[in-house]
């Protein structure tokens, strides 16, 4: 019986530790890069609004192992609070690389993985690195 209580207490402790690691009471801080896997959400700093990485609708970035005349571009779709969506681009010539979310600026910093010659990317493998700043920065 004592062993069962020990196992239950240990399981409860592990569950609490994992819950604490998975949840951030404060969320990201302004200026810090945040990696967001496709399908995941992140909370806007000092706000309750969430931004979700929804899709990559185009990816023409120059693959590793190729010589390209330009860097290419990827179109990355984010939804904000489930109410509206916006597409950001990895290259400024492709479209906007930033958007405003409740008075804060969200910038698409990078998109991983980088394409490789002869290989395709599974959409679930995409990770967008974003950064929030105050809109006046």
MDTraj code that builds the backbone (N, CA, C; nanometers):
import mdtraj as md
import numpy as np

residues = "UNK UNK UNK UNK UNK UNK UNK UNK UNK UNK UNK UNK UNK UNK UNK UNK UNK UNK UNK UNK UNK UNK UNK UNK UNK UNK UNK UNK UNK UNK UNK UNK UNK UNK UNK UNK UNK UNK UNK UNK UNK UNK UNK UNK UNK UNK UNK UNK UNK UNK UNK UNK UNK UNK UNK UNK UNK UNK UNK UNK UNK UNK UNK UNK UNK UNK UNK UNK UNK UNK UNK UNK UNK UNK UNK UNK UNK UNK UNK UNK UNK UNK UNK UNK UNK UNK UNK UNK UNK UNK UNK UNK UNK UNK UNK UNK UNK UNK UNK UNK UNK UNK UNK UNK UNK UNK UNK UNK UNK UNK UNK UNK UNK UNK UNK UNK UNK UNK UNK UNK UNK UNK UNK UNK UNK UNK UNK UNK UNK UNK UNK UNK UNK UNK UNK UNK UNK".split()
xyz = np.array([
    [0.0819, -0.1194, 0.0000],
    [0.0000, 0.0000, 0.0000],
    [0.0864, 0.1260, 0.0000],
    [0.1960, 0.1250, 0.0779],
    [0.2865, 0.2399, 0.0826],
    [0.3519, 0.2609, -0.0531],
    [0.3823, 0.1519, -0.1231],
    [0.4442, 0.1634, -0.2553],
    [0.3485, 0.2310, -0.3526],
    [0.2191, 0.1985, -0.3442],
    [0.1204, 0.2589, -0.4330],
    [0.1110, 0.4101, -0.4087],
    [0.1124, 0.4518, -0.2789],
    [0.1085, 0.5945, -0.2485],
    [0.2323, 0.6648, -0.3023],
    [0.3499, 0.5992, -0.2941],
    [0.4734, 0.6566, -0.3453],
    [0.4646, 0.6746, -0.4967],
    [0.4130, 0.5722, -0.5657],
    [0.3985, 0.5799, -0.7110],
    [0.3020, 0.6914, -0.7476],
    [0.1870, 0.7006, -0.6770],
    [0.0895, 0.8054, -0.7050],
    [0.1478, 0.9434, -0.6777],
    [0.2232, 0.9580, -0.5683],
    [0.2845, 1.0860, -0.5363],
    [0.3902, 1.1218, -0.6404],
    [0.4676, 1.0227, -0.6831],
    [0.5695, 1.0472, -0.7847],
    [0.5052, 1.0880, -0.9162],
    [0.3989, 1.0200, -0.9540],
    [0.3297, 1.0534, -1.0785],
    [0.2723, 1.1939, -1.0713],
    [0.2154, 1.2305, -0.9575],
    [0.1590, 1.3643, -0.9415],
    [0.2681, 1.4709, -0.9501],
    [0.3836, 1.4426, -0.8901],
    [0.4951, 1.5368, -0.8961],
    [0.5449, 1.5538, -1.0393],
    [0.5613, 1.4414, -1.1108],
    [0.6051, 1.4500, -1.2504],
    [0.5044, 1.5267, -1.3352],
    [0.3769, 1.5009, -1.3146],
    [0.2727, 1.5710, -1.3890],
    [0.2795, 1.7208, -1.3622],
    [0.3001, 1.7595, -1.2373],
    [0.3104, 1.9019, -1.2034],
    [0.4321, 1.9654, -1.2690],
    [0.5446, 1.8933, -1.2703],
    [0.6661, 1.9456, -1.3331],
    [0.6445, 1.9639, -1.4827],
    [0.5880, 1.8624, -1.5495],
    [0.5630, 1.8738, -1.6937],
    [0.4634, 1.9853, -1.7239],
    [0.3620, 2.0008, -1.6422],
    [0.2643, 2.1076, -1.6641],
    [0.3307, 2.2438, -1.6502],
    [0.4171, 2.2572, -1.5512],
    [0.4859, 2.3843, -1.5311],
    [0.5801, 2.4145, -1.6470],
    [0.6463, 2.3124, -1.6996],
    [0.7380, 2.3330, -1.8113],
    [0.6629, 2.3680, -1.9390],
    [0.5461, 2.3125, -1.9573],
    [0.4709, 2.3334, -2.0797],
    [0.3928, 2.4631, -2.0818],
    [0.3671, 2.5192, -1.9663],
    [0.2884, 2.6419, -1.9601],
    [0.3762, 2.7558, -1.9129],
    [0.3660, 2.8656, -1.9808],
    [0.4427, 2.9831, -1.9429],
    [0.3480, 3.0858, -1.8851],
    [0.3738, 3.1246, -1.7603],
    [0.2864, 3.2211, -1.6949],
    [0.3002, 3.3585, -1.7597],
    [0.4179, 3.3894, -1.8121],
    [0.4407, 3.5217, -1.8663],
    [0.4413, 3.5242, -2.0183],
    [0.4650, 3.4121, -2.0841],
    [0.4724, 3.4093, -2.2300],
    [0.6041, 3.4688, -2.2761],
    [0.6181, 3.4917, -2.4056],
    [0.7433, 3.5471, -2.4566],
    [0.7606, 3.6918, -2.4122],
    [0.8827, 3.7373, -2.4154],
    [0.9130, 3.8763, -2.3816],
    [0.9390, 3.9539, -2.5109],
    [0.9159, 4.0838, -2.5056],
    [0.9416, 4.1673, -2.6222],
    [1.0871, 4.1531, -2.6649],
    [1.1079, 4.1376, -2.7948],
    [1.2420, 4.1294, -2.8505],
    [1.3017, 3.9908, -2.8535],
    [1.2472, 3.8960, -2.7777],
    [1.3008, 3.7599, -2.7763],
    [1.2467, 3.6803, -2.8948],
    [1.3337, 3.6067, -2.9659],
    [1.2836, 3.5193, -3.0720],
    [1.2074, 3.4017, -3.0110],
    [1.0973, 3.3652, -3.0756],
    [1.0127, 3.2557, -3.0283],
    [0.9919, 3.1579, -3.1433],
    [1.0253, 3.0306, -3.1224],
    [1.0039, 2.9271, -3.2243],
    [0.8637, 2.8699, -3.2071],
    [0.7878, 2.8670, -3.3173],
    [0.6499, 2.8178, -3.3148],
    [0.6341, 2.7128, -3.4244],
    [0.6034, 2.5894, -3.3856],
    [0.5811, 2.4818, -3.4820],
    [0.4452, 2.5008, -3.5479],
    [0.4333, 2.4595, -3.6748],
    [0.3058, 2.4714, -3.7449],
    [0.1952, 2.4045, -3.6631],
    [0.0866, 2.4760, -3.6458],
    [-0.0272, 2.4268, -3.5690],
    [-0.0259, 2.4730, -3.4244],
    [0.0868, 2.5266, -3.3773],
    [0.0984, 2.5713, -3.2383],
    [0.0676, 2.7206, -3.2281],
    [0.0404, 2.7638, -3.1059],
    [0.0092, 2.9033, -3.0784],
    [0.1053, 2.9589, -2.9749],
    [0.1166, 3.0901, -2.9743],
    [0.1971, 3.1610, -2.8748],
    [0.1194, 3.2852, -2.8331],
    [0.1326, 3.3202, -2.7061],
    [0.0608, 3.4369, -2.6557],
    [0.1407, 3.5640, -2.6824],
    [0.0721, 3.6697, -2.7218],
    [0.1339, 3.7995, -2.7432],
    [0.1797, 3.8521, -2.6067],
    [0.3035, 3.9060, -2.5957],
    [0.3501, 3.9581, -2.4667],
    [0.2566, 4.0643, -2.4099],
    [0.2359, 4.0581, -2.2797],
    [0.1514, 4.1542, -2.2076],
    [0.0101, 4.1616, -2.2638],
    [-0.0427, 4.0488, -2.3095],
    [-0.1735, 4.0448, -2.3740],
    [-0.2280, 3.9037, -2.3577],
    [-0.3571, 3.8863, -2.3767],
    [-0.4161, 3.7520, -2.3717],
    [-0.4382, 3.6951, -2.5108],
    [-0.4112, 3.7734, -2.6142],
    [-0.4309, 3.7305, -2.7524],
    [-0.3268, 3.6266, -2.7906],
    [-0.3693, 3.5269, -2.8668],
    [-0.2760, 3.4265, -2.9162],
    [-0.2605, 3.4388, -3.0670],
    [-0.1407, 3.4025, -3.1119],
    [-0.1092, 3.3979, -3.2544],
    [-0.0778, 3.2528, -3.2863],
    [-0.1422, 3.1988, -3.3884],
    [-0.1244, 3.0582, -3.4268],
    [-0.0581, 3.0497, -3.5644],
    [0.0422, 2.9638, -3.5756],
    [0.1092, 2.9365, -3.7030],
    [0.0203, 2.8372, -3.7772],
    [-0.0459, 2.8839, -3.8828],
    [-0.1488, 2.8061, -3.9508],
    [-0.0969, 2.7270, -4.0706],
    [-0.0163, 2.7909, -4.1579],
    [0.0179, 2.7243, -4.2830],
    [0.1378, 2.7915, -4.3497],
    [0.1995, 2.7195, -4.4399],
    [0.2960, 2.7744, -4.5351],
    [0.2324, 2.7508, -4.6713],
    [0.1897, 2.8591, -4.7358],
    [0.1155, 2.8448, -4.8612],
    [0.2054, 2.8432, -4.9831],
    [0.3298, 2.8885, -4.9684],
    [0.4264, 2.8847, -5.0785],
    [0.5662, 2.8848, -5.0185],
    [0.6572, 2.8106, -5.0814],
    [0.7955, 2.8081, -5.0350],
    [0.8875, 2.7952, -5.1559],
    [0.9395, 2.9094, -5.1997],
    [1.0298, 2.9108, -5.3152],
    [1.1720, 2.9483, -5.2728],
    [1.2037, 2.9283, -5.1430],
    [1.3371, 2.9630, -5.0955],
    [1.4421, 2.8772, -5.1652],
    [1.5581, 2.9343, -5.1870],
    [1.6671, 2.8648, -5.2549],
    [1.7111, 2.7441, -5.1723],
    [1.7069, 2.6234, -5.2300],
    [1.7436, 2.5036, -5.1537],
    [1.8941, 2.4967, -5.1257],
    [1.9276, 2.4345, -5.0131],
    [2.0683, 2.4061, -4.9842],
    [2.1212, 2.3180, -5.0962],
    [2.2414, 2.3469, -5.1412],
    [2.3024, 2.2683, -5.2470],
    [2.2736, 2.3207, -5.3861],
    [2.1984, 2.4310, -5.3955],
    [2.1669, 2.4903, -5.5259],
    [2.2273, 2.6297, -5.5328],
    [2.2504, 2.6767, -5.6526],
    [2.2914, 2.8156, -5.6731],
    [2.1730, 2.8886, -5.7339],
    [2.1288, 2.9918, -5.6654],
    [2.0099, 3.0650, -5.7083],
    [2.0465, 3.2110, -5.7317],
    [1.9694, 3.2764, -5.8172],
    [1.9954, 3.4177, -5.8436],
    [1.9288, 3.5070, -5.7388],
    [1.8367, 3.4531, -5.6599],
    [1.7798, 3.5259, -5.5470],
    [1.7454, 3.4271, -5.4370],
    [1.7247, 3.4805, -5.3160],
    [1.7050, 3.3961, -5.1984],
    [1.5719, 3.3208, -5.1978],
    [1.4759, 3.3666, -5.2738],
    [1.3434, 3.3057, -5.2727],
    [1.2592, 3.3607, -5.1594],
    [1.1418, 3.3019, -5.1409],
    [1.0471, 3.3527, -5.0420],
    [0.9554, 3.2402, -4.9968],
    [0.9094, 3.2507, -4.8743],
    [0.8053, 3.1607, -4.8246],
    [0.6919, 3.2472, -4.7695],
    [0.5689, 3.2056, -4.7931],
    [0.4500, 3.2747, -4.7431],
    [0.3966, 3.1968, -4.6236],
    [0.3956, 3.2607, -4.5071],
    [0.3616, 3.1955, -4.3812],
    [0.2348, 3.2604, -4.3255],
    [0.1333, 3.1791, -4.2986],
    [0.0035, 3.2298, -4.2533],
    [-0.0083, 3.2143, -4.1019],
    [-0.0462, 3.3250, -4.0362],
    [-0.0721, 3.3266, -3.8923],
    [-0.2155, 3.3719, -3.8696],
    [-0.2843, 3.3093, -3.7731],
    [-0.4157, 3.3595, -3.7330],
    [-0.3997, 3.4271, -3.5976],
    [-0.4805, 3.5295, -3.5762],
    [-0.4711, 3.6084, -3.4542],
    [-0.6012, 3.5948, -3.3773],
    [-0.5913, 3.5358, -3.2599],
    [-0.7087, 3.5198, -3.1745],
    [-0.8210, 3.4418, -3.2395],
    [-0.7918, 3.3692, -3.3447],
    [-0.8941, 3.2930, -3.4158],
    [-0.9896, 3.3806, -3.4946],
    [-0.9674, 3.5127, -3.4935],
    [-1.0606, 3.6050, -3.5584],
    [-1.0195, 3.6423, -3.7000],
    [-0.8910, 3.6546, -3.7275],
    [-0.8455, 3.6927, -3.8599],
    [-0.7077, 3.6333, -3.8853],
    [-0.6697, 3.6286, -4.0101],
    [-0.5405, 3.5707, -4.0480],
    [-0.4643, 3.6675, -4.1365],
    [-0.3319, 3.6534, -4.1340],
    [-0.2460, 3.7369, -4.2166],
    [-0.1288, 3.6536, -4.2654],
    [-0.0795, 3.6865, -4.3844],
    [0.0343, 3.6158, -4.4418],
    [0.1576, 3.7033, -4.4317],
    [0.2638, 3.6475, -4.3750],
    [0.3932, 3.7144, -4.3693],
    [0.4900, 3.6408, -4.4602],
    [0.5947, 3.7091, -4.5017],
    [0.6908, 3.6527, -4.5960],
    [0.8314, 3.6529, -4.5380],
    [0.9121, 3.5578, -4.5826],
    [1.0506, 3.5509, -4.5367],
    [1.1382, 3.6528, -4.6070],
    [1.0974, 3.7008, -4.7224],
    [1.1726, 3.8022, -4.7976],
    [1.0842, 3.9248, -4.8169],
    [1.1406, 4.0409, -4.7907],
    [1.0616, 4.1643, -4.8004],
    [1.0054, 4.1858, -4.9402],
    [1.0723, 4.1342, -5.0442],
    [1.0209, 4.1520, -5.1802],
    [0.8971, 4.0662, -5.2052],
    [0.8742, 3.9639, -5.1218],
    [0.7575, 3.8777, -5.1383],
    [0.6318, 3.9358, -5.0781],
    [0.6474, 4.0246, -4.9837],
    [0.5328, 4.0822, -4.9140],
    [0.5754, 4.1260, -4.7755],
    [0.4792, 4.1581, -4.6897],
    [0.5147, 4.2085, -4.5569],
    [0.5840, 4.1005, -4.4722],
    [0.6827, 4.1440, -4.3944],
    [0.7500, 4.0539, -4.3003],
    [0.7041, 4.0812, -4.1580],
    [0.6209, 4.1854, -4.1399],
    [0.5684, 4.2197, -4.0079],
    [0.4190, 4.2467, -4.0160],
    [0.3537, 4.2384, -3.9002],
    [0.2131, 4.2764, -3.8903],
    [0.1878, 4.3294, -3.7506],
    [0.0830, 4.4080, -3.7357],
    [0.0451, 4.4609, -3.6053],
    [-0.0605, 4.3719, -3.5422],
    [-0.0400, 4.3429, -3.4141],
    [-0.1339, 4.2626, -3.3366],
    [-0.1597, 4.3375, -3.2066],
    [-0.2773, 4.3963, -3.1941],
    [-0.3141, 4.4704, -3.0731],
    [-0.2066, 4.5700, -3.0305],
    [-0.1562, 4.6450, -3.1251],
    [-0.0578, 4.7477, -3.0945],
    [0.0839, 4.6970, -3.0773],
    [0.1059, 4.5683, -3.1033],
    [0.2407, 4.5118, -3.0979],
    [0.2802, 4.4663, -3.2377],
    [0.4090, 4.4741, -3.2668],
    [0.4568, 4.4329, -3.3988],
    [0.5094, 4.2899, -3.3902],
    [0.4580, 4.2035, -3.4781],
    [0.5054, 4.0660, -3.4915],
    [0.5904, 4.0607, -3.6178],
    [0.7134, 4.0114, -3.6060],
    [0.8034, 3.9991, -3.7197],
    [0.8353, 3.8528, -3.7433],
    [0.8253, 3.8100, -3.8675],
    [0.8695, 3.6761, -3.9050],
    [1.0206, 3.6839, -3.9235],
    [1.0951, 3.6173, -3.8359],
    [1.2416, 3.6222, -3.8377],
    [1.2979, 3.5193, -3.9345],
    [1.2458, 3.3959, -3.9271],
    [1.2957, 3.2891, -4.0142],
    [1.1958, 3.1749, -4.0196],
    [1.2202, 3.0853, -4.1130],
    [1.1382, 2.9653, -4.1293],
    [1.2315, 2.8472, -4.1486],
    [1.2121, 2.7442, -4.0717],
    [1.2923, 2.6211, -4.0821],
    [1.1972, 2.5052, -4.1106],
    [1.2430, 2.3996, -4.1695],
    [1.3778, 2.3793, -4.2208],
    [1.3971, 2.4494, -4.3548],
    [1.5243, 2.4656, -4.3905],
    [1.5590, 2.5217, -4.5205],
    [1.5412, 2.4106, -4.6237],
    [1.4816, 2.4417, -4.7389],
    [1.4666, 2.3376, -4.8425],
    [1.6022, 2.2801, -4.8840],
    [1.6003, 2.1538, -4.9266],
    [1.7197, 2.0874, -4.9792],
    [1.6898, 2.0373, -5.1194],
    [1.7911, 2.0392, -5.2034],
    [1.7759, 1.9906, -5.3403],
    [1.7278, 1.8454, -5.3369],
    [1.6222, 1.8162, -5.4114],
    [1.5724, 1.6792, -5.4235],
    [1.4914, 1.6285, -5.3056],
    [1.4615, 1.7135, -5.2095],
    [1.3838, 1.6702, -5.0925],
    [1.2664, 1.7653, -5.0715],
    [1.1557, 1.7095, -5.0253],
    [1.0404, 1.7940, -4.9958],
    [1.0273, 1.8091, -4.8446],
    [0.9583, 1.9130, -4.8040],
    [0.9371, 1.9398, -4.6621],
    [0.7941, 1.9002, -4.6255],
    [0.7794, 1.8209, -4.5231],
    [0.6480, 1.7862, -4.4701],
    [0.5972, 1.9082, -4.3929],
    [0.4764, 1.9512, -4.4191],
    [0.4252, 2.0743, -4.3583],
    [0.4364, 2.0747, -4.2066],
    [0.4151, 1.9632, -4.1431],
    [0.4234, 1.9564, -3.9973],
    [0.5633, 1.9781, -3.9424],
    [0.6643, 1.9759, -4.0299],
    [0.8029, 1.9979, -3.9868],
    [0.8407, 2.1456, -3.9828],
    [0.7558, 2.2324, -4.0378],
    [0.7895, 2.3748, -4.0403],
    [0.7876, 2.4340, -3.8990],
    [0.8866, 2.5184, -3.8717],
    [0.8940, 2.5951, -3.7471],
    [0.9248, 2.7398, -3.7853],
    [0.8370, 2.8298, -3.7457],
    [0.8576, 2.9729, -3.7715],
    [0.9186, 3.0357, -3.6470],
    [1.0198, 3.1169, -3.6661],
    [1.0737, 3.1965, -3.5556],
    [1.0193, 3.3366, -3.5733],
    [0.9518, 3.3842, -3.4679],
    [0.8900, 3.5168, -3.4709],
    [0.9446, 3.5994, -3.3544],
    [0.9197, 3.7296, -3.3607],
    [0.9605, 3.8187, -3.2524],
    [0.8530, 3.9258, -3.2376],
    [0.8196, 3.9579, -3.1129],
    [0.7251, 4.0659, -3.0837],
    [0.8029, 4.1871, -3.0348],
    [0.7611, 4.3053, -3.0789],
    [0.8151, 4.4319, -3.0307],
    [0.6992, 4.5283, -3.0124],
    [0.7231, 4.6321, -2.9355],
    [0.6242, 4.7383, -2.9264],
    [0.6126, 4.8012, -3.0646],
    [0.4957, 4.8434, -3.1037],
    [0.4717, 4.8951, -3.2390],
    [0.5574, 5.0163, -3.2707],
    [0.5945, 5.0946, -3.1709],
    [0.6736, 5.2142, -3.1992],
    [0.8217, 5.1860, -3.2123],
    [0.8676, 5.0612, -3.1864],
    [1.0107, 5.0264, -3.2011],
    [1.0529, 5.0311, -3.3451],
])
top = md.Topology()
chain = top.add_chain()
for i, resn in enumerate(residues, 1):
    res = top.add_residue(resn, chain, resSeq=i)
    for name in ("N", "CA", "C"):
        top.add_atom(name, md.element.get_by_symbol(name[0]), res)
traj = md.Trajectory(xyz[None], top)
